[in-house]
């Protein structure tokens, strides 16, 4: 049971930072950016290349996240700000094009083969009857720490109040003297950095590969929609619920039902669990579990 809980937390840490950034940015620009998951893929490759140049792993992850944030801001200024003048639907279609271009560029440079971090062998961390690697423990703790920092920033600082005011009513925020463009640019930078860091940490165990973003597309969007697009805290809760469902699907023993001792679903059914949750959410709670907050935003 403890191993099940730890596996859920590890999967949550894979999704939470990317879903948080996606939902946070949606609250300001009001369109679902499909390319956001590809920023995680770019961050993974940047961290891998920087670590290969001799930088310590932590520094490579941080620098890769910063560079990814700058790339995100550049794309927002050059592409999405102009597309948004034609409406959110056009911007969403444009984000699909940006997503495909990022994949094509990384594929041309790095190829399709996964690139694994070269890390020293270390004994796993044993907690009760559960085991996890030191890298996985570090990932979970880092994600938790960043979420706490974000909560403090959002609810206990003037910058956080400005972000919430802009997300709630952009026209009123402009009339109140807030610099909407500057706030949007800062949030864009932060959301891209979070995605880059999330992708880099995910690549530590799974390697940097061009399908990393595509593999995250459905669960990340399912988490953001489940929590309510535009509600970053809800997105984190949605990431936990998606992780819980995915872990449950692959841990149920169907053997007794089929007259066998052990029968488990293959890992490929993880996507089906996210699809099912996404479909049920759209059918019964189209604004997400925290719909009142989303309707207000």
C-alpha positions in Angstrom: 0.0 0.0 0.0 2.8 2.4 0.8 4.5 1.6 -2.5 1.2 2.4 -4.2 1.0 5.8 -2.5 4.7 6.6 -3.4 4.1 5.6 -7.0 1.1 8.0 -7.1 3.2 10.8 -5.6 6.0 10.2 -8.2 3.5 10.3 -11.1 2.0 13.5 -9.6 5.4 15.1 -9.6 5.7 14.3 -13.3 2.5 16.1 -14.1 2.0 18.8 -11.5 4.5 21.4 -12.6 3.5 21.3 -16.3 -0.2 21.3 -15.5 0.3 24.2 -13.0 2.1 26.3 -15.6 -0.5 25.5 -18.3 -3.4 26.4 -16.1 -1.7 29.5 -14.7 -1.0 30.9 -18.2 -4.5 30.0 -19.4 -6.0 32.2 -16.7 -4.4 35.2 -18.4 -4.3 34.5 -22.1 -7.5 32.5 -22.2 -6.5 29.8 -24.7 -5.3 26.2 -24.2 -1.7 26.2 -25.4 -1.1 22.7 -26.9 2.6 23.6 -27.3 3.0 23.9 -23.6 3.9 20.2 -23.1 6.6 20.5 -25.8 8.3 23.1 -23.6 8.8 20.3 -21.1 10.4 18.2 -23.9 12.7 21.2 -24.8 13.6 21.6 -21.1 14.5 17.9 -20.9 16.9 18.1 -23.8 18.4 21.4 -22.6 19.1 19.9 -19.1 20.6 16.8 -20.8 22.9 18.8 -23.0 24.0 21.1 -20.2 24.7 18.2 -17.9 26.7 16.6 -20.7 28.8 19.7 -20.9 29.9 19.1 -17.3 27.4 21.2 -15.3 26.2 19.7 -12.0 22.8 18.0 -12.4 20.9 20.6 -10.3 22.5 23.5 -12.1 21.7 21.9 -15.5 18.1 21.5 -14.5 17.7 25.1 -13.3 19.5 26.6 -16.3 17.5 24.5 -18.7 14.3 25.6 -17.0 15.4 29.3 -17.3 16.2 28.9 -21.0 12.9 27.1 -21.6 11.1 30.0 -19.9 12.9 32.5 -22.1 11.9 30.4 -25.2 8.3 30.3 -24.0 8.3 34.1 -23.6 9.8 34.6 -27.0 7.2 32.4 -28.7 4.4 34.2 -26.8 5.6 37.6 -28.0 6.4 36.7 -31.6 3.6 34.2 -32.3 0.7 34.0 -29.8 0.2 37.7 -29.0 -0.4 38.2 -32.7 -2.6 35.1 -33.1 -4.7 36.1 -30.1 -5.8 39.2 -32.0 -7.8 36.8 -34.2 -9.3 35.0 -31.3 -8.5 32.1 -29.0 -9.5 29.4 -31.5 -6.9 30.7 -34.0 -4.3 30.8 -31.2 -5.0 27.2 -30.2 -4.6 26.0 -33.8 -1.4 28.0 -34.0 -0.2 26.3 -30.8 -0.6 23.0 -32.5 1.6 24.2 -35.3 4.2 25.5 -32.9 4.1 22.1 -31.1 4.9 20.2 -34.3 7.6 22.7 -35.2 9.3 22.2 -31.9 9.2 18.5 -32.2 10.6 18.6 -35.7 13.5 20.9 -34.7 14.5 18.8 -31.8 14.1 15.6 -33.8 16.4 17.1 -36.5 19.1 18.0 -33.9 18.8 15.1 -31.4 17.2 12.2 -33.4 14.6 9.9 -32.1 16.7 7.8 -29.8 16.2 8.5 -26.0 19.2 10.3 -24.4 19.8 9.0 -20.8 21.5 11.0 -18.1 24.8 9.5 -16.9 24.3 9.3 -13.2 26.3 7.4 -10.5 24.7 4.2 -9.2 23.2 4.7 -5.7 21.3 2.5 -3.3 17.6 3.0 -3.4 15.8 4.8 -0.6 13.7 2.3 1.5 10.7 3.6 3.3 8.9 0.7 5.1 8.2 -1.8 2.4 8.5 0.7 -0.4 11.5 1.6 -2.6 12.3 4.6 -4.7 15.5 5.9 -6.2 17.2 9.0 -4.7 16.5 10.9 -7.9 12.8 10.1 -7.6 12.8 11.2 -4.0 14.5 14.4 -4.9 12.0 15.0 -7.7 9.0 14.6 -5.3 10.5 16.9 -2.7 11.5 19.6 -5.3 8.0 19.6 -6.7 6.4 19.9 -3.2 8.8 22.8 -2.3 8.0 24.6 -5.6 4.2 24.2 -5.0 4.6 25.7 -1.5 6.6 28.6 -2.9 3.9 29.2 -5.6 1.1 29.2 -3.0 2.9 31.8 -1.0 3.6 33.9 -4.1 0.0 33.6 -5.3 -1.8 34.4 -2.0 0.6 36.3 0.2 2.4 38.7 -2.2 1.5 41.8 -4.1 2.5 40.2 -7.4 0.2 37.2 -6.7 -2.7 39.6 -6.0 -2.0 41.3 -9.3 -2.0 38.0 -11.1 -5.3 37.0 -9.6 -6.8 40.4 -10.3 -5.7 40.2 -13.9 -7.1 36.7 -14.3 -10.4 37.7 -12.8 -11.1 40.8 -14.8 -8.5 42.1 -17.3 -10.4 45.3 -18.1 -10.8 46.2 -14.5 -7.1 45.4 -13.7 -6.1 47.7 -16.6 -8.3 50.5 -15.3 -6.7 50.0 -11.8 -3.3 50.8 -13.2 -1.9 47.2 -13.4 0.5 46.6 -16.2 -1.3 43.7 -17.9 1.4 43.0 -20.5 4.2 42.9 -18.0 2.3 40.6 -15.7 1.4 38.3 -18.6 5.0 38.2 -19.7 6.2 37.3 -16.2 3.7 34.5 -15.9 4.6 33.2 -19.3 8.2 33.1 -18.3 7.4 31.3 -15.1 5.1 28.8 -16.7 7.7 27.9 -19.3 10.3 27.5 -16.7 8.1 25.2 -14.6 7.4 23.1 -17.7 11.1 23.0 -18.5 12.0 21.9 -15.0 9.2 19.3 -15.0 10.5 17.9 -18.2 14.1 17.9 -17.1 13.2 16.0 -13.9 11.1 13.5 -15.8 14.0 12.9 -18.2 16.3 11.9 -15.3 14.5 8.6 -15.0 13.0 8.2 -18.5 15.5 9.9 -20.7 15.1 12.9 -23.0 13.2 12.0 -26.1 11.1 13.7 -28.7 7.9 12.0 -27.6 8.2 13.2 -24.0 5.8 16.1 -24.7 3.3 14.0 -26.7 3.2 11.4 -23.9 2.3 14.2 -21.4 -0.3 15.9 -23.6 -3.3 13.9 -22.5 -2.6 13.5 -18.8 -1.5 17.1 -18.4 -4.6 18.5 -20.1 -6.8 16.1 -18.3 -5.3 17.3 -15.0 -5.8 20.9 -15.9 -9.4 20.4 -17.1 -10.2 18.3 -14.1 -9.0 21.0 -11.7 -10.6 23.7 -13.9 -8.6 25.5 -16.6 -7.4 28.8 -15.2 -7.2 27.4 -11.7 -3.6 26.5 -11.0 -4.2 25.0 -7.6 -7.0 22.9 -9.1 -4.6 21.8 -11.7 -2.3 20.3 -9.1 -5.2 18.6 -7.4 -6.2 17.3 -10.9 -2.6 16.0 -11.4 -2.9 14.0 -8.2 -6.3 12.5 -9.2 -5.0 11.6 -12.7 -1.9 10.0 -11.1 -4.1 8.1 -8.7 -6.2 6.8 -11.5 -3.3 5.8 -13.6 -1.5 4.0 -10.7 -4.7 2.2 -9.8 -5.3 0.9 -13.3 -1.9 -0.7 -13.5 -2.0 -2.1 -9.9 -5.4 -3.9 -10.0 -5.0 -7.7 -10.1 -7.7 -9.0 -12.5 -6.5 -12.6 -12.0 -9.2 -13.8 -9.6 -11.9 -12.6 -12.0 -10.3 -14.6 -14.8 -9.4 -17.7 -12.9 -5.7 -16.8 -12.9 -3.4 -15.9 -10.0 -1.9 -12.7 -11.4 -3.3 -10.7 -14.4 -2.4 -7.0 -14.6 -3.2 -4.4 -17.4 -0.2 -3.3 -19.4 1.2 0.1 -18.9 -0.2 1.2 -22.3 -3.6 1.4 -20.6 -2.5 4.3 -18.5 -3.6 6.6 -21.4 -7.0 5.0 -21.4 -7.5 5.9 -17.7 -6.7 9.6 -18.4 -9.1 9.5 -21.4 -11.9 8.1 -19.3 -11.4 10.7 -16.6 -11.3 13.5 -19.1 -14.4 12.3 -20.8 -16.4 11.9 -17.6 -15.2 15.3 -16.4 -16.4 17.0 -19.7 -19.7 15.2 -19.5 -20.6 16.0 -15.9 -18.3 18.8 -14.8 -17.3 20.7 -18.0 -15.8 23.5 -15.9 -13.8 21.1 -13.7 -14.2 20.1 -10.1 -13.6 23.7 -9.0 -16.2 25.2 -11.4 -17.2 28.2 -9.3 -13.7 29.5 -9.3 -13.3 28.9 -13.0 -16.6 30.6 -13.8 -15.5 33.6 -11.7 -12.2 33.8 -13.6 
